[in-house]
Amino acid sequence: MSLNKPKYTLVKNTKYALEGFIDITKNESSFKLQLVLFVVMNIVAWNVDLAFHLKAILSLSLFIPIMAEVANSAIERVVDLVTLQYHELAKRAKDAGATLVFLSLILTGAIWLAVLYIGYIQ
């Protein structure tokens, strides 16, 4: 069985990734919100009175919800490609993607709380 897979190179992969980023930014309001939060919270992270390595942890943790939102959008798009009609499995797949985003936000919040605790209390 032959899969519909083009031959990949670093340049092509980068092009596809940028196309995907542009498309998801244009078409997914949740992703736009995540990007705004990413920028705002990065500004906060780099302006708090903490050691550089703690600021870096805060900043890097902000990629977690971005990546989860990309995965969730991919799940939603594949489900919508398969069927636009309501189906319980389609709903469950989309709900699982939403759970991924929710858990990523909890994890990021926990990282921030731990880093702030370490940076200010200890």
C-alpha positions as CSV (number, residue, x, y, z in Angstrom):
1,M,0.0,0.0,0.0
2,S,1.4,3.4,-1.0
3,L,0.8,6.3,1.3
4,N,0.2,9.8,0.1
5,K,3.6,11.0,1.4
6,P,5.8,13.4,-0.5
7,K,9.5,13.2,-0.2
8,Y,10.5,15.4,2.7
9,T,13.5,17.7,3.0
10,L,14.4,20.2,5.7
11,V,13.3,23.1,3.4
12,K,10.0,21.4,2.4
13,N,9.3,20.5,6.0
14,T,9.9,24.1,7.1
15,K,7.7,25.4,4.3
16,Y,4.9,23.0,5.3
17,A,5.2,24.0,9.0
18,L,5.0,27.7,8.1
19,E,2.0,27.1,5.9
20,G,0.3,25.3,8.7
21,F,1.2,28.0,11.2
22,I,-0.2,30.7,8.9
23,D,-3.3,28.7,8.2
24,I,-4.1,27.9,11.8
25,T,-3.4,31.5,12.8
26,K,-5.9,32.8,10.2
27,N,-8.6,30.2,10.8
28,E,-8.6,29.3,14.5
29,S,-9.8,31.9,17.0
30,S,-8.6,29.7,19.9
31,F,-5.1,29.6,18.5
32,K,-5.1,33.4,18.1
33,L,-6.1,33.7,21.8
34,Q,-3.3,31.3,22.8
35,L,-0.8,33.5,20.8
36,V,-2.0,36.6,22.5
37,L,-1.6,34.9,25.9
38,F,1.8,33.6,24.8
39,V,3.0,37.1,24.0
40,V,1.5,38.8,27.1
41,M,2.7,36.1,29.5
42,N,6.2,36.1,27.9
43,I,6.4,39.9,28.6
44,V,5.4,39.1,32.2
45,A,7.8,36.2,32.5
46,W,10.8,38.3,31.4
47,N,9.9,41.3,33.6
48,V,9.4,39.5,36.9
49,D,12.2,39.8,39.4
50,L,13.6,36.2,39.1
51,A,16.8,34.6,38.1
52,F,17.4,34.1,34.4
53,H,16.9,30.3,34.5
54,L,13.5,30.7,36.2
55,K,12.4,33.3,33.6
56,A,13.4,30.9,30.9
57,I,11.3,28.1,32.5
58,L,8.3,30.4,32.6
59,S,8.8,31.4,29.0
60,L,9.4,27.9,27.7
61,S,6.3,26.6,29.5
62,L,4.2,28.9,27.5
63,F,4.8,26.7,24.4
64,I,2.9,23.8,26.0
65,P,-0.6,25.3,25.4
66,I,0.4,26.5,21.9
67,M,1.4,22.9,21.0
68,A,-1.8,21.5,22.5
69,E,-3.9,23.9,20.6
70,V,-2.2,22.9,17.3
71,A,-2.9,19.2,18.1
72,N,-6.5,20.0,19.0
73,S,-7.0,22.0,15.8
74,A,-5.5,19.1,13.8
75,I,-7.9,16.6,15.5
76,E,-10.9,18.9,14.8
77,R,-9.9,19.3,11.1
78,V,-9.5,15.6,10.5
79,V,-12.9,14.9,12.2
80,D,-14.5,17.6,10.1
81,L,-12.9,16.1,7.0
82,V,-14.4,12.7,7.8
83,T,-17.9,14.0,8.7
84,L,-19.7,17.2,9.2
85,Q,-22.7,15.4,10.7
86,Y,-23.0,14.8,14.4
87,H,-21.4,11.5,15.5
88,E,-20.7,10.4,19.0
89,L,-17.1,9.3,18.1
90,A,-16.5,12.6,16.4
91,K,-17.7,14.5,19.5
92,R,-15.5,12.3,21.7
93,A,-12.4,12.9,19.5
94,K,-13.0,16.7,19.6
95,D,-13.6,16.6,23.4
96,A,-10.3,14.7,23.8
97,G,-8.6,17.5,21.9
98,A,-10.2,20.1,24.1
99,T,-9.1,18.1,27.2
100,L,-5.5,18.2,25.9
101,V,-5.7,22.0,25.7
102,F,-7.3,22.2,29.2
103,L,-4.6,19.9,30.7
104,S,-1.9,21.9,29.0
105,L,-3.2,25.1,30.7
106,I,-3.3,23.4,34.1
107,L,0.3,22.1,33.6
108,T,1.5,25.6,32.5
109,G,-0.2,27.1,35.5
110,A,1.4,24.6,37.9
111,I,4.8,25.3,36.4
112,W,4.3,29.0,36.9
113,L,3.1,28.5,40.5
114,A,6.1,26.3,41.3
115,V,8.6,28.6,39.7
116,L,7.1,31.7,41.4
117,Y,7.2,29.8,44.7
118,I,10.8,28.8,44.2
119,G,11.8,32.2,43.1
120,Y,10.1,34.3,45.8
121,I,9.6,32.0,48.8
122,Q,12.9,30.1,48.9
